[in-house]
């Protein structure tokens, strides 16, 4: 009994030490991220970043809270009511974090809030103030007054810049859309311009985008973990899928792995579409009972510590592809393989997409599903981009035309979706009538088949690393896995 106690005590010490080590790794990484951003902002700039507002689901119920991605990238703080000020030109207090005050009555209803010490431990920011002080501190800074522990001497560079009309206030401004109301950040910028002088409001988004594109070693470790969980979840879905099972049962098996392995949630609503539902890109319902011969398309991944991979697999629930399914799947698989050859340092995601589209065009022509590869006929059947960045957001920030660098993370996701409605929607012109007549027999042959193959990649100096390689992908791998699935207790 005593030996057991000592073993448990030793294990607890090891686990606690590991937890503190992980927290230190995060806070160190966050501190380095802010330092890189402040270097780019310059000494005469003040950065203002605020948390995302809660969103109402129904009456007095909110959606599960999701922090603003840029604020999380800089602070690691996921709770609402959080704000950040960065003053790169200050000599002492260059970073101030604002968090909600603890309130036992509210915490009884809504959950515990971080103490200021805990916010410091997580973020690495030493000066933590109440969120109720945020507006006053911002106003004081723009009025050249001491506040929040910042003295006039500390802020001399920024205050002098204000006096000379050279100062800048950086915010994460959204692109204004004609006819729509200002976003909260745009409204804040307008109010600051109305009340104060001596500065120019600038958009910090390009600087943050540039930083977020290159994953730090810490982010890479978290992304790998998120992808490992997502891969295991996809495999759990493959084990569940079979004739007579509902799509939502597969979805439940997948999301149980996400939560069971410590993920915060899904990275995006899981897409589980069988048969004709596989041709709907963001199919939401997941309520169809699967039948023998169906293909099942599953696009699902988790949000683990605010890192979001993206994985799609398409597989025959009965265990074997039909000839028609195999023909389309083979084209999509070749498109991903060929596009992957292009995904190297110095090339762009736009180049990766173009190669995937080239392979799909040629494949569709050989099957008689297009008559011409020089134009956009193929867009009837391949209706989305073949790639995007991943990271804190599953469709992460970044320009697809930018040359790729080591540390970037992305997906390659070609797809083909054969729907009669694509022909029916064509304008009724003589040219389209002739095209429909030529394509109709092949559309009937392949109608209702939707295929997408998507993997998450991390680029390093040696090339792209397939993070989701554990999930069966080729025709032979998938068929072998589906044949070896254990039978269920219900006999399905």
C-alpha positions in Angstrom: 0.0 0.0 0.0 2.8 2.4 0.9 4.7 1.5 -2.3 1.5 2.3 -4.3 1.2 5.7 -2.5 4.8 6.6 -3.3 4.3 5.5 -7.0 1.2 7.7 -7.3 2.9 10.6 -5.6 5.9 10.3 -7.9 3.6 10.1 -11.0 1.7 13.2 -9.8 5.0 15.1 -9.5 6.0 14.1 -13.0 2.6 15.1 -14.5 2.6 18.4 -12.7 6.1 19.1 -13.9 5.1 18.3 -17.5 2.1 20.6 -17.2 4.2 23.5 -16.0 6.7 22.8 -18.8 4.0 22.9 -21.4 2.7 26.2 -19.9 6.2 27.7 -19.9 6.6 26.6 -23.5 3.4 28.4 -24.5 4.1 31.6 -22.6 7.7 31.7 -24.0 6.3 31.3 -27.5 3.7 33.9 -27.0 6.3 36.3 -25.7 8.4 35.7 -28.7 5.4 36.3 -31.1 4.7 39.7 -29.5 8.3 40.7 -29.7 8.4 39.9 -33.4 5.2 41.9 -33.9 6.5 44.9 -31.9 9.7 45.0 -33.9 7.5 45.3 -37.1 5.1 47.8 -35.6 7.8 50.3 -34.7 8.4 52.5 -31.6 5.8 55.2 -32.5 2.9 52.7 -32.7 0.3 51.5 -30.1 -1.4 48.2 -30.9 -5.0 47.6 -29.7 -6.5 44.1 -30.0 -9.8 43.1 -28.3 -11.6 39.8 -27.8 -14.4 38.5 -29.9 -17.9 39.2 -28.6 -20.1 36.4 -27.5 -22.8 35.3 -30.0 -26.4 34.6 -29.2 -27.7 31.1 -30.1 -31.3 31.4 -28.8 -33.0 33.7 -26.2 -30.6 33.7 -23.2 -28.3 31.0 -24.6 -25.0 31.8 -26.3 -23.0 29.8 -28.7 -19.9 28.2 -27.3 -17.3 31.0 -27.1 -14.5 31.2 -29.6 -11.8 33.8 -29.1 -10.6 36.2 -31.8 -7.8 34.4 -33.6 -5.3 37.3 -33.6 -5.8 38.0 -29.9 -5.4 34.3 -29.1 -2.2 34.2 -31.2 -0.7 37.0 -29.1 -2.0 36.1 -25.6 -3.2 32.5 -25.5 -6.2 33.7 -23.5 -9.5 32.1 -24.6 -11.9 33.9 -22.3 -14.1 36.8 -23.4 -13.7 40.4 -22.2 -9.9 40.3 -22.9 -7.9 43.1 -24.5 -4.2 43.7 -25.3 -2.2 46.9 -25.6 1.3 46.8 -27.1 3.6 49.9 -26.9 6.8 48.9 -28.6 8.5 52.3 -27.9 8.1 52.1 -24.1 11.1 51.6 -22.0 9.4 49.4 -19.3 5.7 48.5 -19.7 5.5 47.5 -23.4 2.6 45.0 -22.9 -0.6 45.3 -20.9 -3.2 42.6 -20.8 -6.8 43.4 -19.6 -9.0 40.6 -18.3 -12.3 40.3 -16.5 -12.4 40.6 -12.8 -13.3 37.5 -10.9 -16.9 37.6 -9.7 -18.0 34.6 -7.6 -21.7 35.1 -8.3 -21.2 35.2 -12.1 -18.6 32.3 -12.0 -21.3 30.2 -10.2 -23.4 30.5 -13.4 -20.8 30.7 -16.2 -17.6 29.2 -15.0 -14.4 30.3 -13.4 -12.3 33.2 -14.7 -8.5 33.4 -14.8 -6.9 35.2 -11.9 -4.4 37.9 -13.0 -1.5 35.6 -11.9 -2.9 32.8 -14.0 -3.2 35.2 -17.0 0.4 36.2 -16.5 1.5 32.6 -16.2 -0.2 31.7 -19.5 0.5 34.7 -21.6 3.9 35.8 -20.2 2.5 39.4 -19.8 3.6 40.8 -16.5 1.1 43.8 -16.3 -2.4 42.5 -16.1 -5.3 44.9 -15.3 -9.0 44.8 -15.1 -11.0 44.9 -18.3 -12.9 47.9 -16.8 -9.7 49.9 -17.0 -9.1 49.3 -20.7 -10.9 52.3 -22.2 -9.4 54.7 -19.6 -5.9 53.5 -20.3 -6.3 53.8 -24.1 -7.7 57.3 -23.6 -4.9 58.3 -21.3 -2.3 57.1 -23.8 -3.8 59.1 -26.6 -4.1 62.1 -24.3 -0.4 61.8 -23.3 -1.1 61.0 -19.7 0.3 58.4 -17.4 -2.0 55.4 -16.7 -2.1 51.7 -16.0 1.4 51.8 -14.4 2.8 53.5 -17.5 4.6 56.7 -16.6 5.2 59.7 -18.9 8.9 58.9 -19.0 8.1 55.3 -19.9 5.9 56.4 -22.9 8.1 59.3 -24.0 8.6 58.0 -27.5 4.9 57.4 -28.2 3.9 60.7 -26.5 6.4 62.7 -28.5 5.1 61.0 -31.7 1.6 62.0 -30.8 2.7 65.6 -30.2 4.4 65.7 -33.7 1.4 64.0 -35.4 3.5 60.9 -36.3 2.0 58.3 -34.0 0.1 55.3 -35.2 -2.7 53.2 -33.6 -2.7 49.7 -35.0 -5.9 47.7 -35.0 -7.0 44.5 -36.6 -9.4 46.2 -39.1 -11.8 44.2 -41.2 -12.3 45.0 -44.8 -15.2 47.4 -45.0 -18.2 46.1 -47.0 -20.4 48.6 -48.8 -23.8 49.0 -47.2 -23.0 47.0 -44.1 -22.6 48.6 -40.6 -19.1 49.1 -39.2 -17.6 46.1 -37.3 -16.8 46.7 -33.6 -13.1 47.3 -34.5 -14.0 49.7 -37.3 -16.3 51.5 -34.9 -13.5 51.7 -32.3 -11.2 53.2 -34.9 -13.8 55.8 -35.8 -14.4 56.8 -32.2 -10.7 57.2 -31.5 -10.2 59.4 -34.6 -13.2 61.5 -33.4 -11.9 62.0 -29.9 -8.1 62.2 -30.3 -5.5 63.7 -32.6 -1.9 63.2 -33.5 -2.1 59.6 -34.8 -3.1 57.6 -37.9 -5.2 54.5 -37.5 -3.6 51.6 -39.4 -4.5 48.0 -40.0 -2.3 45.5 -38.2 -3.8 42.5 -40.0 -1.1 42.2 -42.7 1.6 42.1 -40.1 -0.2 39.4 -38.0 -1.0 37.5 -41.2 2.7 37.5 -42.1 3.7 36.1 -38.7 0.9 33.6 -38.4 1.8 32.1 -41.8 5.1 30.7 -40.5 4.3 28.2 -37.6 6.7 28.4 -34.7 8.2 25.1 -33.4 5.6 25.2 -30.6 2.7 25.7 -33.1 4.0 22.9 -35.2 4.0 20.5 -32.2 0.4 21.5 -31.4 -0.7 21.2 -35.1 0.8 17.7 -35.2 -1.1 16.7 -32.1 -4.3 18.1 -33.5 -3.8 16.2 -36.7 -3.1 13.0 -34.8 -6.3 13.3 -32.9 -8.2 14.1 -36.1 -6.7 11.2 -37.9 -7.7 8.8 -35.2 -11.2 10.2 -35.3 -11.4 9.7 -39.1 -10.4 6.1 -38.5 -13.0 5.7 -35.9 -15.6 6.9 -38.4 -14.3 4.4 -41.0 -14.8 1.6 -38.4 -18.4 2.7 -37.8 -19.6 3.2 -41.4 -21.5 0.3 -43.0 -24.8 -0.4 -44.6 -27.7 0.4 -42.3 -25.8 2.9 -40.2 -26.9 6.5 -40.1 -24.5 9.3 -41.1 -24.9 10.8 -37.6 -23.6 7.6 -36.0 -20.3 8.1 -38.0 -20.3 11.8 -37.0 -20.8 10.9 -33.3 -17.9 8.3 -33.4 -15.6 11.0 -34.9 -16.5 13.8 -32.5 -16.3 11.4 -29.5 -12.6 10.9 -30.3 -12.1 14.7 -30.6 -13.5 15.4 -27.2 -12.1 12.2 -25.6 -8.6 13.2 -26.6 -8.9 16.7 -25.2 -9.8 18.7 -28.2 -11.7 21.9 -27.6 -14.3 21.1 -30.3 -14.5 20.4 -34.0 -12.4 22.8 -36.2 -15.5 23.2 -38.4 -18.8 21.5 -38.5 -18.2 17.8 -39.4 -19.4 16.9 -42.9 -20.6 13.3 -43.2 -22.3 12.8 -46.5 -23.2 9.4 -48.1 -24.4 8.6 -51.6 -25.7 11.7 -53.3 -25.0 13.8 -50.2 -21.3 13.4 -50.9 -21.8 15.9 -53.8 -22.9 18.6 -51.4 -19.7 20.5 -50.3 -20.9 21.6 -46.8 -23.6 19.0 -46.3 -25.1 19.8 -42.8 -27.8 17.2 -42.0 -26.0 13.9 -41.4 -29.4 12.1 -41.2 -29.4 9.6 -44.0 -29.3 5.9 -43.5 -26.5 4.5 -45.6 -27.1 1.7 -48.1 -24.9 -1.0 -49.6 -22.7 0.4 -52.4 -22.6 4.0 -51.1 -19.6 6.1 -51.0 -19.2 8.1 -47.8 -17.4 11.5 -47.8 -16.2 12.6 -44.4 -14.6 16.0 -43.9 -13.8 16.4 -40.2 -11.1 17.5 -37.9 -10.7 19.0 -34.4 -9.7 22.2 -32.8 -6.9 21.3 -30.3 -5.5 24.2 -28.4 -6.6 26.6 -31.2 -4.8 24.6 -33.9 -7.1 23.3 -36.7 -6.0 20.7 -39.3 -8.3 19.6 -42.1 -8.8 16.0 -43.4 -11.3 14.5 -45.9 -11.6 10.8 -46.8 -14.1 9.2 -49.2 -14.6 5.4 -49.0 -17.1 2.6 -49.9 -19.1 1.6 -46.8 -19.5 -1.9 -48.2 -15.7 -2.3 -48.5 -15.1 -2.2 -52.2 -15.2 0.6 -54.8 -17.4 0.1 -57.9 -15.7 0.6 -61.2 -17.3 4.1 -61.6 -16.3 5.1 -58.0 -12.8 3.8 -58.6 -12.5 5.8 -61.8 -13.3 9.1 -60.2 -11.4 8.4 -57.0 -8.3 7.6 -59.1 -8.4 11.0 -60.8 -8.7 12.8 -57.5 -5.9 10.8 -55.9 -3.6 11.5 -58.9 -4.5 15.2 -58.7 -3.4 15.3 -55.0 -0.2 13.3 -55.7 0.8 15.5 -58.6 -0.1 18.7 -56.8 2.0 17.6 -53.9 5.1 17.5 -56.1 4.6 21.2 -56.8 4.3 22.1 -53.0 7.9 23.0 -52.4 9.7 26.1 -51.0 9.4 28.9 -53.5 6.3 27.7 -55.2 2.8 29.0 -54.2 -0.5 27.5 -53.3 -1.9 28.9 -56.5 0.7 26.7 -58.3 -0.5 23.7 -56.3 -4.1 24.4 -57.2 -3.3 24.8 -60.9 -1.5 21.4 -61.0 -4.4 19.7 -59.3 -6.9 21.3 -61.8 -4.7 20.2 -64.7 -4.8 16.6 -63.6 -8.6 16.7 -63.0 -9.3 18.3 -66.4 -7.4 15.5 -68.2 -9.1 12.8 -66.2 -12.6 14.2 -66.8 -11.8 14.4 -70.5 -10.8 10.8 -70.7 -14.1 9.8 -68.9 -16.2 12.0 -71.3 -17.3 14.3 -68.5 -15.9 17.4 -70.3 -15.2 18.0 -74.0 -12.6 20.7 -73.6 -9.7 21.2 -71.1 -8.8 24.8 -72.2 -11.6 26.5 -70.5 -13.7 26.2 -67.3 -15.9 23.2 -68.2 -14.3 21.2 -65.5 -15.7 23.7 -62.9 -19.0 21.9 -63.2 -17.5 19.0 -61.4 -14.5 20.5 -59.5 -16.1 23.5 -57.8 -13.7 24.7 -55.1 -10.0 25.5 -54.6 -7.6 22.6 -54.2 -5.7 24.1 -51.3 -5.7 26.6 -48.4 -3.6 27.4 -45.4 -4.3 25.9 -42.0 -3.5 27.1 -38.5 -5.5 28.9 -35.8 -8.3 29.1 -38.4 -8.9 26.0 -40.5 -9.0 28.4 -43.5 -6.1 30.3 -42.2 -4.8 33.7 -43.2 -2.5 34.2 -46.2 -2.2 34.9 -49.9 -2.3 31.8 -52.1 0.0 33.5 -54.6 2.8 34.1 -52.0 5.9 31.9 -52.4 5.9 29.2 -49.8 8.4 29.0 -47.0 9.4 26.3 -44.5 7.0 26.4 -41.5 3.9 27.0 -43.6 1.0 24.6 -43.1 -1.7 23.9 -45.8 -4.0 21.3 -47.3 -4.4 19.8 -50.7 -8.0 18.8 -51.4 -9.0 18.1 -55.0 -12.5 16.8 -55.5 -15.1 15.7 -58.2 -18.8 15.9 -57.7 -21.2 14.6 -60.4 -24.7 16.1 -60.2 -27.4 16.3 -62.8 -28.2 19.7 -61.5 -24.9 21.0 -62.8 -26.1 20.4 -66.4 -29.6 21.5 -65.7 -28.3 24.9 -64.4 -26.5 25.7 -67.7 -28.0 28.6 -69.6 -30.1 27.3 -72.5 -28.0 28.3 -75.5 -27.3 26.3 -78.7 -23.8 25.7 -77.6 -24.8 24.4 -74.2 -27.5 22.2 -75.7 -24.9 20.5 -77.8 -22.6 20.2 -74.8 -25.4 18.6 -72.7 -26.1 16.1 -75.4 -22.5 15.0 -75.4 -22.1 14.8 -71.6 -25.4 13.5 -70.6 -24.7 9.7 -71.0 -21.5 10.0 -68.9 -23.3 12.1 -66.3 -25.9 9.4 -65.9 -23.2 6.8 -65.5 -21.4 8.7 -62.7 -24.3 10.7 -61.2 -24.4 11.0 -57.5 -20.7 10.2 -56.9 -18.8 12.7 -54.9 -15.1 12.3 -54.1 -12.7 14.5 -52.1 -9.3 13.5 -50.8 -7.7 16.0 -48.4 -4.6 15.9 -46.2 -2.9 18.4 -43.9 0.8 19.2 -44.7 3.6 21.1 -43.0 6.4 22.4 -45.2 10.0 22.1 -44.1 13.3 22.4 -45.9 13.0 18.8 -47.1 9.5 19.3 -48.5 5.9 18.8 -47.4 5.3 16.4 -44.6 1.9 14.7 -44.7 0.6 15.1 -41.1 -2.5 13.0 -41.7 -0.7 10.0 -43.3 -2.2 7.6 -40.7 -5.6 7.6 -42.4 -5.9 5.1 -45.2 -5.9 7.0 -48.5 -5.2 4.9 -51.6 -7.8 2.6 -53.1 -5.9 -0.5 -51.9 -5.3 0.9 -48.4 -9.0 1.8 -48.0 -10.4 -1.5 -49.3 -8.0 -3.4 -47.1 -9.0 -1.4 -44.0 -12.7 -1.7 -44.7 -12.4 -5.5 -45.1 -10.6 -5.9 -41.8 -13.1 -3.9 -39.7 -14.5 -5.8 -36.8 -18.2 -6.6 -37.0 -20.5 -4.7 -34.6 -22.3 -6.1 -31.7 -25.6 -5.3 -33.4 -24.6 -7.4 -36.4 -24.6 -4.6 -38.8 
